[in-house]
Amino acid sequence: MKDELEIDALIRQNRTFAVYRLPGENQLHFCGQTKSSARIFSAIESLNEQNGFVIAPFQTSEICPIVVIDADEENVFKIPDVVAANGKNEVFNEEMSPSYQSLFNTFTQALAEKTFEKLVLSRRLAIPRKSGFSPETVFYRACKRYTRSYVYLFHTPQTGTWIGSTPEILLSGKENQWHTVALAGTQPLLNGHLPETWDEKKRKEQQLVTDYIHNCLLSFDVCPEEKGPYPMQAGELVHLRTDFHFSLPENQTFGKLLNALHPTPAVCGLPKEKAFQFIVDNEGYDRRYYSGFIGRLHPKEQTDLYVNLRCMQIEDKHLLLYAGGGLLASSDLREEWLETEDKLLTMYRII
């Protein structure tokens, strides 16, 4: 195990690499590509028979493709000690934006008309990048603070630099043993403890995701073992989670399963295809790699793919923070706004 990884230097050199820490681990995994360019794909099903570190967007486009890092350099590193972020400003106290209120009304109107069962409305917050900002330091802070989540940093010439801390598994496992989750419904910790009660809206929201994934797996001739729902802590937030463990028949291709699962109703809505198009047409901005998926893809050795939540895109002059929430026809405007505030704090607390 090596002692030091100079992440900021790699970014300045515009290197193609990713570094990540799996939940519960105390070491970093590094994969870099030096001998050629990363592979580019326009369709998730193209990931059949592929290996590498995958960076997939919410919506694939020419400017936001699926990127696969074919690592020719891999190492394991220690997580160094870093100075914690300033504990002040733990809330934004930000006024609700008129644009969010307008979009909330547009989305909930479509839900009230029963065009959709669920929709996910997200937003992006731009924060000025201060002189001396270090992606490396922020990444190490995330590793130290969010021990239950998948913490990553990647940089490629195609995607730029992103950091995130996500609790949601899209697909993990190897050979014939696989695992995915339904994760939805959000509450903050209550005095440092898991909440004991969940309202009907949050339970229904999570059940919709659970039912979708269950039916999706059945369509692949898969009969999963289910566990849940149960509360799961992620940072200062808690979600309802259901686990699915299953074997994948040999005649089913991996890329097709990923295409069926992504985007899950936890980041999109139901019915999936109509909800996806509604979001693209109405949300008002390009999510890019937020609510896509990331991670190591190697079906015969080990795959760990996660939905890209609680993330930050690093630009020259700004830091772009992303967050969203699931809406039902019964959703409350103020409550949903505050949920996005809580989620944005995941990255804001470590800047």
ZADREN-28363 format. One line per 3 residues: for each residue x, y, z of C-alpha. Coordinates in Angstrom, 1 decimal, padded with zeros to 4 digits. Example, Ala and Ser with C-alpha at 12.3 -4.5 7.8 and 13.67 -1.06 7.14 Angstrom:
012.3:-004.5:007.8 ~ 013.7:-001.1:007.1
This chain:
000.0:000.0:000.0 ~ 001.4:003.4:-001.0 ~ 001.5:006.4:001.3
000.7:009.4:-000.9 ~ -001.4:010.2:-004.0 ~ -000.9:013.6:-005.5
-004.5:014.2:-006.8 ~ -004.2:017.9:-007.4 ~ -001.1:017.4:-009.6
-002.9:014.8:-011.7 ~ -005.8:017.2:-012.3 ~ -003.4:020.0:-013.4
-001.7:017.5:-015.8 ~ -005.2:016.7:-017.2 ~ -004.6:013.0:-016.5
-007.4:010.4:-017.0 ~ -007.9:008.7:-013.6 ~ -010.4:007.8:-010.8
-009.8:007.3:-007.1 ~ -012.5:005.8:-004.8 ~ -013.1:004.5:-001.3
-015.7:001.7:-000.8 ~ -018.1:001.9:002.1 ~ -016.5:000.8:005.4
-013.0:000.6:003.9 ~ -009.9:002.5:005.1 ~ -008.0:002.6:001.9
-008.2:004.2:-001.5 ~ -008.3:002.5:-004.9 ~ -006.6:004.3:-007.8
-007.0:003.6:-011.5 ~ -005.2:005.7:-014.1 ~ -004.8:005.6:-017.9
-001.6:006.8:-019.5 ~ -001.1:004.9:-022.7 ~ -004.2:005.9:-024.6
-007.5:007.8:-024.4 ~ -010.4:006.5:-022.4 ~ -013.1:004.7:-024.4
-016.2:006.6:-025.3 ~ -019.7:005.1:-025.7 ~ -023.1:006.5:-026.6
-025.3:003.6:-025.3 ~ -025.3:001.7:-022.0 ~ -025.9:-001.6:-023.7
-022.4:-001.1:-025.3 ~ -021.0:-001.9:-021.9 ~ -021.6:-005.6:-022.6
-018.2:-007.4:-022.3 ~ -016.5:-004.2:-021.1 ~ -014.1:-003.8:-018.1
-012.9:-000.6:-016.6 ~ -013.9:002.4:-014.5 ~ -017.3:003.6:-015.8
-018.5:007.2:-015.8 ~ -022.1:007.4:-017.2 ~ -024.3:010.4:-017.3
-028.0:010.8:-016.6 ~ -028.6:011.5:-020.3 ~ -025.9:010.4:-022.8
-025.0:013.1:-025.4 ~ -022.1:014.1:-027.6 ~ -020.8:016.5:-025.0
-021.6:014.1:-022.1 ~ -020.7:010.5:-023.2 ~ -020.2:007.3:-021.3
-016.5:007.2:-020.5 ~ -014.6:004.0:-019.6 ~ -011.2:004.3:-018.0
-009.1:001.4:-019.1 ~ -006.6:001.4:-016.3 ~ -002.9:000.7:-017.0
-001.9:002.0:-013.6 ~ -003.6:000.7:-010.4 ~ -002.6:001.2:-006.8
-004.0:001.1:-003.3 ~ -003.2:004.1:-001.0 ~ -003.7:005.1:002.6
-006.2:007.8:003.4 ~ -004.1:010.7:004.9 ~ -005.2:012.9:007.8
-006.5:016.3:006.7 ~ -007.8:019.4:008.5 ~ -011.5:019.3:008.8
-013.6:021.9:007.1 ~ -014.8:024.9:009.1 ~ -017.8:023.8:011.0
-019.7:027.0:010.5 ~ -022.4:027.7:007.9 ~ -023.9:024.2:008.4
-027.1:025.6:006.8 ~ -027.6:027.8:003.8 ~ -030.5:029.9:005.0
-031.2:030.3:001.3 ~ -034.4:031.8:000.1 ~ -036.5:029.4:-002.0
-035.8:030.3:-005.7 ~ -038.8:031.3:-007.8 ~ -037.6:028.9:-010.5
-037.7:026.0:-008.1 ~ -041.2:026.9:-007.0 ~ -042.4:027.2:-010.6
-040.8:023.8:-011.5 ~ -042.3:022.2:-008.4 ~ -045.8:023.4:-009.6
-045.2:022.0:-013.1 ~ -044.0:018.7:-011.8 ~ -046.8:018.2:-009.2
-049.4:019.3:-011.7 ~ -048.4:016.4:-014.0 ~ -048.5:014.1:-011.0
-052.0:015.4:-009.9 ~ -053.2:014.7:-013.5 ~ -051.9:011.1:-013.0
-049.6:011.3:-016.0 ~ -046.9:010.0:-013.6 ~ -046.7:008.1:-010.4
-043.5:009.8:-009.3 ~ -041.1:012.4:-010.6 ~ -037.7:013.5:-009.4
-036.9:017.3:-009.4 ~ -033.3:018.3:-009.0 ~ -031.4:021.5:-008.9
-027.8:022.8:-009.1 ~ -026.2:025.4:-006.8 ~ -023.1:027.3:-008.0
-020.6:028.4:-005.4 ~ -017.6:030.6:-006.2 ~ -014.3:028.7:-006.2
-011.9:030.4:-003.8 ~ -008.2:030.8:-004.4 ~ -006.3:027.8:-003.1
-009.2:025.4:-003.3 ~ -007.9:021.8:-003.3 ~ -010.0:019.0:-004.8
-007.6:016.6:-003.1 ~ -008.2:018.0:000.4 ~ -012.0:018.0:-000.1
-011.9:014.4:-001.4 ~ -009.9:013.2:001.7 ~ -012.4:015.1:004.0
-015.2:013.2:002.3 ~ -013.5:009.9:002.9 ~ -013.0:010.7:006.6
-016.5:012.0:007.2 ~ -018.7:009.8:005.0 ~ -017.6:006.3:006.0
-020.8:004.6:005.1 ~ -020.9:005.9:001.5 ~ -019.0:005.3:-001.7
-016.7:008.3:-002.0 ~ -015.0:009.1:-005.3 ~ -013.1:011.6:-007.3
-012.6:011.3:-011.1 ~ -011.0:013.5:-013.7 ~ -010.8:013.0:-017.5
-010.5:015.5:-020.4 ~ -014.0:014.5:-021.5 ~ -015.8:015.0:-018.1
-013.7:017.4:-016.1 ~ -013.4:016.9:-012.3 ~ -016.2:015.5:-010.1
-016.3:014.5:-006.4 ~ -019.1:012.7:-004.6 ~ -020.3:010.7:-001.7
-023.2:008.4:-002.6 ~ -025.0:005.7:-000.6 ~ -026.9:004.1:-003.5
-025.7:000.9:-005.2 ~ -026.8:000.5:-008.8 ~ -025.2:-003.0:-009.2
-022.4:-004.8:-007.3 ~ -021.1:-008.4:-007.3 ~ -019.2:-010.8:-009.6
-019.8:-013.9:-011.7 ~ -023.2:-015.1:-010.7 ~ -023.9:-013.3:-007.4
-025.3:-009.8:-007.6 ~ -026.8:-007.0:-005.4 ~ -028.8:-003.9:-006.0
-030.9:-001.6:-003.8 ~ -034.0:000.5:-003.8 ~ -033.2:003.7:-001.9
-035.7:006.5:-001.5 ~ -037.4:008.6:001.1 ~ -035.2:011.0:003.1
-035.1:012.4:006.6 ~ -032.3:014.1:008.6 ~ -030.9:012.4:011.7
-032.8:013.3:014.9 ~ -030.3:014.3:017.5 ~ -027.8:011.9:016.0
-030.2:009.0:015.9 ~ -032.2:007.2:013.2 ~ -035.8:008.4:013.0
-038.3:005.9:014.2 ~ -041.3:007.0:012.1 ~ -041.7:007.6:008.4
-044.7:009.3:006.8 ~ -046.9:007.8:004.2 ~ -045.4:009.9:001.4
-041.8:008.7:002.1 ~ -042.9:005.1:002.4 ~ -044.9:005.2:-000.8
-042.0:006.8:-002.6 ~ -039.7:004.0:-001.5 ~ -042.2:001.3:-002.4
-042.5:002.6:-005.9 ~ -038.8:002.2:-006.4 ~ -038.8:-001.2:-004.8
-041.7:-002.4:-007.0 ~ -039.9:-001.2:-010.1 ~ -036.6:-002.9:-009.4
-038.5:-006.1:-008.4 ~ -040.4:-006.2:-011.7 ~ -037.3:-005.2:-013.7
-035.4:-008.2:-012.3 ~ -038.4:-010.5:-013.0 ~ -038.3:-009.4:-016.6
-034.7:-010.9:-016.7 ~ -036.0:-014.2:-015.3 ~ -034.5:-013.3:-011.9
-036.2:-014.1:-008.6 ~ -034.4:-011.9:-006.1 ~ -034.1:-012.3:-002.3
-035.4:-009.1:-000.8 ~ -034.6:-007.5:002.6 ~ -036.3:-004.3:003.8
-037.3:-001.6:003.8 ~ -035.1:-000.5:006.7 ~ -033.5:002.9:007.6
-029.9:003.5:006.3 ~ -027.7:006.4:007.4 ~ -025.7:008.3:004.8
-023.9:011.3:006.3 ~ -026.4:013.4:008.3 ~ -029.3:011.9:006.3
-031.3:008.7:006.5 ~ -033.0:006.8:003.7 ~ -035.3:003.8:003.4
-033.5:000.9:001.7 ~ -034.5:-002.5:000.3 ~ -031.7:-004.9:-000.7
-032.0:-007.3:-003.7 ~ -029.7:-010.3:-004.0 ~ -029.9:-012.4:-007.1
-028.2:-014.7:-009.6 ~ -028.1:-013.5:-013.2 ~ -028.8:-016.2:-015.9
-026.0:-016.7:-018.3 ~ -028.1:-015.8:-021.3 ~ -028.7:-012.3:-020.0
-026.2:-009.6:-021.0 ~ -024.9:-007.2:-018.4 ~ -025.3:-004.1:-020.4
-029.0:-004.8:-020.9 ~ -029.5:-005.1:-017.2 ~ -027.7:-001.8:-016.5
-029.9:-000.2:-019.2 ~ -033.0:-001.5:-017.6 ~ -032.0:-000.3:-014.1
-030.7:003.1:-015.1 ~ -032.0:005.6:-014.4 ~ -033.9:004.1:-011.4
-037.1:005.7:-010.2 ~ -035.0:007.1:-007.3 ~ -033.5:009.6:-009.6
-036.0:009.7:-012.5 ~ -039.7:008.7:-012.0 ~ -042.4:006.4:-013.2
-043.3:005.4:-015.8 ~ -039.5:005.5:-016.5 ~ -039.3:006.5:-020.2
-042.0:009.2:-020.0 ~ -040.6:010.5:-016.7 ~ -037.1:010.7:-018.2
-038.3:012.7:-021.2 ~ -040.4:015.0:-019.0 ~ -037.3:015.8:-016.8
-035.1:016.4:-019.9 ~ -037.8:018.7:-021.3 ~ -038.8:020.6:-018.2
-036.1:020.6:-015.5 ~ -034.3:023.5:-017.2 ~ -030.6:022.4:-017.0
-028.4:019.4:-018.0 ~ -027.7:017.1:-015.1 ~ -024.6:015.8:-016.9
-023.0:013.1:-014.6 ~ -025.2:013.9:-011.6 ~ -027.7:011.0:-011.2
-025.8:008.9:-013.7 ~ -023.6:006.0:-012.4 ~ -019.9:005.5:-011.7
-017.6:002.8:-010.5 ~ -015.6:-000.3:-011.4 ~ -017.0:-002.7:-014.0
-015.5:-006.2:-014.1 ~ -018.3:-008.8:-014.0 ~ -015.9:-011.8:-013.7
-013.8:-010.2:-010.9 ~ -015.7:-007.5:-009.0 ~ -018.2:-004.8:-010.1
-019.1:-001.9:-007.8 ~ -021.4:000.6:-009.6 ~ -023.1:003.4:-007.7
-025.7:006.0:-008.6 ~ -023.9:009.4:-008.7 ~ -025.6:011.3:-005.9
-024.4:014.0:-003.4 ~ -021.9:015.2:-005.9 ~ -019.9:018.3:-006.9
-018.6:019.3:-010.3 ~ -015.4:021.4:-010.1 ~ -014.9:024.2:-012.7
-012.3:026.9:-013.0 ~ -014.3:029.6:-011.2 ~ -017.2:027.7:-009.6
-018.1:024.6:-007.7 ~ -021.5:023.1:-008.9 ~ -023.4:021.2:-006.2
-026.3:018.9:-007.3 ~ -029.3:017.5:-005.3 ~ -032.8:016.3:-006.0
-035.9:014.8:-004.4 ~ -038.7:012.5:-005.3 ~ -042.1:014.1:-005.8
-045.6:012.6:-005.5 ~ -048.8:014.4:-006.0 ~ -049.0:014.9:-002.2
-045.6:016.5:-001.9 ~ -045.2:019.7:000.1 ~ -043.2:022.5:-001.6
-041.3:023.7:001.5 ~ -040.5:020.2:002.7 ~ -039.1:019.3:-000.7
-037.0:022.5:-000.9 ~ -035.5:021.8:002.6 ~ -034.7:018.2:001.5
-032.6:019.5:-001.4 ~ -030.9:021.9:001.1 ~ -030.0:019.0:003.4
-028.6:017.0:000.5 ~ -026.5:019.9:-000.9 ~ -024.9:020.2:002.6
-023.3:016.8:002.0 ~ -020.7:018.4:-000.3 ~ -020.9:021.9:001.2
-019.8:020.8:004.7 ~ -016.4:019.5:003.4 ~ -015.5:022.5:001.1
